[in-house]
Amino acid sequence: MAGSPLYITTPIYYVNDKPHIGHVYTTILCDVWARFFRFQGEDVFFLTGTDEHGMKIEKAAAARGIEPQQLVDENAAEFKRVMALFDFTNNDFIRTTEDRHLRQVQVLVRRLEATGDVYLGEFEGWYDEGQEEYIPENKAKDLEYKSPVSGRPLVKTKEKNYYFRLSAYQARMEKLLEENPDFIKPQARRNEILGRLRDGLLDVPMSRTSFSWGVPMPDHDEHVIYVWIEALMNYITGLGLAESESEAQKGREKYWPATYHVVGKEILWFHTVIWPCILMALDMPLPRCVYAHSFWIREGQKMSKSLGNFIDLDAINHYLDAYGSDMWRYYMITQGPLGATDANFSSEHYHDIYHTDLVNTLGNCASRVTAMINKYFDGKAPSEIVDGQRLEIGDLDWPAITSQHVENATQSMANFDLPGSVGQGLALLRRIDAFINQTEPFKLAKDDSKRDELGAILYQCIEAIRIASLILWAALPDRIPQLWEALGQDIDPSDGDMLELATWGGLKPGTSITKIALFPRIESLVEA
């Protein structure tokens, strides 16, 4: 492999409800990243799964008159179905009700207890039932005693808990963020945590006694482990790091620490403060980066079921049926809330991006070049070699140009700048379009003395398209293989040879080229 093993994770998704755009978005980000680097020959492990314990599950099951296990089985199956629908390439899907997770969590909690950083105390204060999060009095007051996520009233609660001594890690957390500015991305999220750290870390409950649906505390069965301690451990239980004797998980230890934990901004605190402090207590390496993206809103409003503007699976399927799966992936990647601000999902914008980027840029560029090769060279790739030398048109060094785009795309993807990486593929296609407009091969075709120049231009165009397609495959895994087939290319991304394939000259003169139309124009706006 080209480098150290890579490990990327989604949060494990809470199964008190069905999957929606937020779950799909985060998983697409991780899937594109994993596909891109596997295509480059990297050893990538991609984990996702479901979080299946806690008070919300217990209450939701009781409301339906069923056992919690039945509820989580139903909803976990729905999440797995969605993963298959989108052809996500996760290596594993962990459920927190699985024995492998339960066993390892208890091992890890025993190790935490042995550090002296766990003690029995009593909590009295505010609790956000929707987020299953304890809220300090000062923060609860600032929030007007309402959940910052759902807006529902916080609940006054009192119970005996085991506590994790988070306060003991204040100095180490400050040092971590000072020495590792990229530990939290984007920068706005890092600033948010730095601000909260200035208030000082408070010890956090790590057990509950007010309900029973959870992993029991070792030797203290009346306590269940707080879901926001237990669930975070999935990132290492999924690798079997606390259960090395497992044959199925043997060898996965090489993937830790995680390269990226990708999460939504609403669970930033748990992943960037509580989780690293737990790992410090366990004397385990910390993840290299937690990337916390923002939210999707719709038509300028926060999504909510009560407003009827929520993008659920039915709405997603409507867009998939109309525009295809690649367009959904492309829109999520390039227009999504990867930065510090929320992103607006608009049907009109979706329709426009489909036509400007996929139909008019990628589709049209591939269509016009393959059509000209069929018209002027009987469907055979021409050559750019004249008298033993590459014929450069307009002093354009296409090998250097394409190499730079591939390098830029790789660097952007490594930095989790997915729009920037995909944008390198589109930018290369736009340069090809500009080159065609500049050289006007359709005019040169009328002059037999310009035959060599015409061939060189069209070869350079089709070869640059081929290299652009390598950059774009991870984002567009459905249509790009169709383009490869039209270009006479037998490419299997699982071979991990993207960088070798991206070397200029991979498309051999004489290769059969088929005219292709990748993305059909859709005249009427589709809404869901």
FIMINU-458941 format. One record per residue (C-alpha): x, z, y; residue in one letter. Coordinates in pm, whole numbers, plus 32768, in hexadecimal, padded with zeros to 4 digits. Each point is the difference from the previous one (the first is absolute). Example, Ala and Ser with C-alpha at 12.3 -4.5 7.8 and 13.67 -1.06 7.14 Angstrom:
BEGIN
84CE830C7E3Ea/80897FBE8158s/
//
This chain:
BEGIN
800080008000m/806A7FC08164a/7FF6816A8074g/7F8281607FBBs/7EA7801E7F5Dp/7EE17FFE80FAl/7EC880DA7FF1y/7EC87FCE80D1i/7EBE80C87FF2t/7EA37FF9808Et/7F56814E8035p/7F3080567ED3i/7E9C7FB38065y/7EF4810B8005y/7EEA7FAA7F0Cv/7ED480A9809En/7F947EA38073d/802D7E8D7FB7k/812E7F318072p/7FF07F60815Ah/80D87F3D80F7i/80EC8126803Eg/805D801E7E92h/80267E8A7FD7v/80D27FDF813Cy/810481047FA0t/801E7F767EA0t/802E7E9C807Ei/811F807280DFl/80B0809E7ED7c/7FB37EDA7F1Dd/80957F0180F1v/813980D3802Fw/8029802E7E88a/7FC97E8F7FB3r/80F47F91810Ff/811F80D37F81f/7FBE7FBE7E90r/80167E8E8059f/815A804F808Aq/8069809E7EB8g/7FD5816A8069e/7F8D810A7F09d/7EBC807880A1v/7F0E810B7F88f/7EAA800180A9f/7F18812A7FC9l/7E9680328061t/7EE780D27F72g/7EE780F58040t/7FE781658080d/7EED80A57F31e/7FF48174804Ch/7F7780DC8116g/7EC580908094m/7F717EB1806Fk/80057F7F7E9Ai/7F5F813C7F7Ce/7EEC7FF08108k/7FC37E8A7FD4a/7FE180277E88a/7F1181288025a/7F287F3680EEa/7FD77EFB7EEFr/7FCF81007EECg/81317F8C7F3Ei/814F80947FA2e/81267FBD80EBp/80BD7F4E7EEBq/7EE67F047FD8q/80017FB98175l/81767FCB8015v/80007F287EC6d/7EFA7F1B809Ce/80AF7FE1814En/81607FE37F74a/7F847EE07F29a/7F7C7F59813De/8153802480A9f/80AB7F687ED1k/7F077EE08007r/80557FBE816Cv/817580017FB1m/7FBF7EF47EFAa/7F1D7F3A80EDl/811D7FDD80F9f/81067FCB7EF1d/80D4811B8087f/814F80227F53t/8017817C7FECn/80D780767EDEn/7F2A81337FC4d/7EB4809A8063f/8006817A7FF8i/7ECC80DD7FF1r/8026816D805Bt/7F1880657EE2t/80F17F6C7F01e/80B880F47F21d/81527F758069r/7FB7805F8169h/7F6881547FB1l/8126806B7F26r/81057F9980FFq/7F4C809E8127v/800581507F4Eq/81747FD47FB5v/80437FB4816El/7F2E8123807Ev/80BC80EF7F1Ar/81427F7C8099r/7F73803D815Cl/7FA081647FA2e/8161803D7F83a/808B7FAF815Bt/7F55812D809Ag/7F477F1C80F3d/7EAC80427F60v/7F3F81428043y/7E9D80877FE7l/7F48802B8148g/7EA87FE6809Fe/7F887EE180D7f/7EF680268109e/7FC57EDB80E6g/7F867E9A8018w/7FE77EF97EF2y/7FB87E8B801Ad/7F367FBD7EC5e/80107E87802Ag/817B7FFA800Eq/8026813A7F2Ae/80EC807F810Ce/803C81598094y/7FF97FFD817Ei/80B6810D80CCp/7F2C80B48104e/80B57F6A812Dn/7FD57E9F7F7Dk/7E98803F7F95a/7FB280738161k/809E7EC68093d/7F287F327F12l/7EC880BD806Ee/7FE680757E97y/7FB77EA27F81k/80BA7F277F08s/80EC7F0D80B1p/7FAC7EFB7EF8v/7E8C80237FB0s/7F8980C08133g/7F4780F77F22r/800E8175804Ep/812280C47F71l/7FA181117F09v/8062816C8030k/8092807A7EBAt/80A981317F6Ck/80AB80107EAFe/8132807E7F49k/81057EF27FCFn/815E7FD07F8Ay/80CA7F868129y/812B7F1B801Df/80FA808180FFr/80047EC580D6l/807D80C6812As/8150802F7F54a/80427E8B8022y/7FD97FDA8179q/81747FD18047a/80327F147EDAr/7EDA7F29806Dm/80867FEA8162e/81567F9E7F7Ck/7F667EFC7F16l/7F487F4F811Al/812C801380E7e/80F47F707F02e/7F0F7F067F64n/7F3C7F588119p/7F707F067F06d/7F72810B7F19f/7EAD7FD480ABi/7F877EAC8074k/7F837F7D80E8p/80A480B8811Fq/7EB5807D808Ea/7FB980B97EBDr/815980A2800Ar/7FBD80728164n/7EB780967F8Ee/80AB80D47EF8i/8116806780EEl/7EF1807D80EBg/7F5680CC7EF2r/814A80927F8Bl/803480948159r/7ED580E37FBAd/80BA808E7ED3g/7FB37FDF7E8Fl/7F0380ED7F64l/7FF480597E90d/7EFD7F337F41v/7F1180637EEAp/805C7F647EB3m/7EDB80817F32s/7E858021801Fr/7F0680F07F63t/7EBA7F838096s/7FD67EEB7EFDf/80867FAC7EA8s/80367E867FF1w/81797FEB8011g/814680457F4Ev/801781737FA7p/811E80C98094m/80ED80597EE4p/7FA6815C7F7Ad/7EF58028810Fh/7ED37F3E7F7Ed/7F168088810Ae/80C77F2F80FAh/80097E848004v/81227F5280ABi/7FA47F87815By/7FBE7E8A7FE7v/80F07FB2811Ew/811B80A17F3Ci/7FA67F797EAAe/7FA67E9D806Da/81487FCC80B9l/80BA80417EBEm/7F777EBC7F6Bn/81277F448093y/80EB80B27F12i/7F1180437EDFt/7FBF7E887FF8g/81707FD57FB5l/8003811C7F04g/810980BF80BFl/7F8081507F85a/7FC97F857E9De/81387F487F94s/7FA2800C7E90e/7EE67F058034s/805C7EB67F59e/7F127F3B80E0a/80A88081813Aq/816880117F8Ck/80E87F4580EAg/7F1E80188130r/80D5810C80A2e/80DD7EEC808Fk/7EEB7FA780F9y/8003814E80B3w/801480378126p/7EEA7F1C8079a/80647EE580E6t/7EAD800980AEy/7ED180E07FEEh/7EF47F2E80ACv/7ED980CC8081v/7EF180058107g/804180C5813Ek/7EF181027FAAe/80DD80937EEEi/81447FF180C7l/803A817A800Fw/7FE880347E89f/80F57EE87FB5h/80FD80388114t/800E817C800Fv/7F6180AF7ED5i/80807F077EFDw/816D7FF68072p/8004817D8017c/7F7F801B7E9Ci/81137F127F92l/810280CE80BEm/7F8581357F47a/801C7F467EB6l/815E7F8B8063d/7F9B7E967FD0m/80607ED180D6p/7F0D7FA28113l/7F527EAE8020p/80BE7F1280E0r/7ED47FAF80DBc/7E92805B802Cv/7F4B7EE080A8y/7EB1806A8095a/7F287EDE8073h/7ED1801580E4s/7E8F7FB27FBBf/7F277ECC7FF5w/7EE0800080F7i/7EF27EF68010r/7F8A7F378127e/8099810B80E1g/7F5381287F59q/807381027F05k/7F857FA17EA5m/7EEF80DC7F76s/7EED7FE17F00k/7F00808380F8s/80527EE580F4l/7FE77F027EE8g/814F7F65805Bn/80C880857EDAf/80C77EFD7F40i/7FBF805F7E99d/80407F3C7EC2l/7EC67F2E802Ad/80747F908159a/81627FC07F84i/7F7B7F2C7EE2n/7F3B7F3280FAh/81407FA780BBy/80B87FC07EBAl/7EF37F0D7F8Bd/7FFD7F44814Aa/81737FF2805Dy/80BC80537EC0g/80D681297F9Ds/81397F8880B3d/7F5180008150m/7F8F81677FCCw/816680667FAFr/80897F368124y/7F10809980FBy/804081617F82m/81797FD1801Bi/801C7F49814At/7EDC809280C5q/7FEC815E7F6Fg/80478156809Bp/8167801E7F89l/807180828152g/7F95812780D3a/7EAC7F77806At/7EC47FB37F3Ed/7FAE7E967FAEa/7EB47F588043n/7F5F7F407EE2f/7F347EE48090s/7F547EEE7F37s/80457F068116e/816F80618011h/801A7FEA7E84y/7F6D7EA2800Bh/80ED7F98811Ad/813A80877F55i/7FA07F4A7EC0y/7FFB7EB680B8h/8125802F80EFt/80F6808B7F02d/7F967F937EA5l/7F427EBB803Av/80B07F728133n/816180887FCCt/804B802E7E8Dl/7EF67F1A7F73g/80277EE980FEn/817C80037FF6c/80057FE37E84a/7EED7EFB8003s/809B7F178103r/815E80087F67v/7F8C7FCE7E99t/7F1A7EE8807Aa/811E7F4C80B4m/80E2801A7ECEi/7EEC7F697F2Dn/7FBF7EEE80FDk/81667F9F8053y/80C280607EC6f/7F007FD37EE8d/7FE081767FC9g/8172803C7FBCk/80CF80F180D1a/80F27F2F80D3p/816980618042s/80B0807B8138e/81507F827F81i/80847EC1809Ev/815A7F807FA3d/8049814A7F55g/7FA880D68130q/7ECF80C7806Cr/7F577F49811Bl/7FB580FE8111e/7EE97F9780E8i/800A80828164g/812780E57FACd/7F1A80E57F39l/80BD80C07EF2d/7EDD80377F14w/80CB80BE7EF8p/806580FD810Ba/7EA1800B8097i/7F5380457EB4t/810980FB7F98s/7FC880C38140q/7E88800C7FCAh/803080837E9Dv/80F88105807Ae/7F17806C811An/7ED780127F13a/80C380DA7F0Dt/807680ED8111q/7EA28020808Es/7F6F804A7EAAm/811081047FBFa/7F9580AA8146n/7E937FF07F92f/7FB57F098114d/7F1D7F2E7F25l/7F6B7F32811Ep/81617FB08076g/806B7F927EA5s/7ED17F227FC5v/80277F808163g/81567F737FA6q/7F597F197F04g/7EFF7F8C8101l/810B7FD6810Ca/80C87F1F7F18l/7ECB7F2A7FC2l/7FC87FE28177r/81657F86802Ar/7FB97EF77EFCi/7EC97F9580BFd/80C97FED8142a/810C7F347F4Bf/7EF97F097F89i/7F707FE1815Dn/815D7FCA808Bq/80797F007F01t/7EB27F4D7FC3e/80497F8A7E9Dp/7EBA7F3A7FF9f/80997F1E810Ek/81517FE57F53l/7F497F897EC8a/7FB07EBC80B5k/81747FAB8024d/80B57FAE7EB9d/8150804080A7s/7F99816C802Dk/7FBB80367E8Dr/812380F17FCBd/7FA280CA8133e/7E95800E7F92l/8068807B7EA7g/80E2810C8091a/7EEF807E80E8i/7EFD801A7EEEl/80F480A07F0Dy/805D81068101q/7E9180438044c/7F9C80257E93i/813080D27FAAe/7FC180E88127a/7E93801F7F90i/807880607EA5r/80DF8112808Ei/7EEB807D80E7a/7F1F801C7ECEs/80F980EC7F5Cl/7FE380EB8129i/7E837FEB7FF6l/7FC080267E8Bw/7FE3817C7FFEa/7EED7FE98107a/7F557ECB7F70l/803080157E85p/7ECF7F2C7FAFd/803A7EC380CDr/817D7FF28019i/80287FB37E8Ap/7F147EDA8039q/80EE7F86810Cl/8129802A7F16w/7F4F7F2D7EFCe/7FC07EF18102a/817380058056l/80647FE07E94g/8091815F7FF8q/7FF880DF7ECCd/8024815680A2i/7FBE814F7F5Ad/8029811F80FBp/803980F37EE2s/81527F577FCCd/807180AD8140g/80C17ED68087d/7F647FD18158m/8148800780BFl/809B7F017F14e/7ECB7F26801El/8015801B817Ba/81507F4F8001t/7FDE7EB380B1w/7FEA7ED47F1Ag/7F32809C7EEBg/7F007EE98011l/80A97ED77F5Dk/7FD17E9E8086p/7F1D7F3B7F19g/7F23812B7FB0t/7E927FA27FE8s/7F3C807C812Di/7E8580187FF9t/7F2E7FFF8139k/7F5B81538023i/7EF480A780D4a/803381767FD8l/7EF4809280E1f/7EB57F508041p/7F6B8010815Br/7ECA80DD8018i/7F1B7F8A8114e/7F0A81228013s/806581638056l/7FD580E47ED3v/7F9281668043e/7FC081297F1Fa/
//
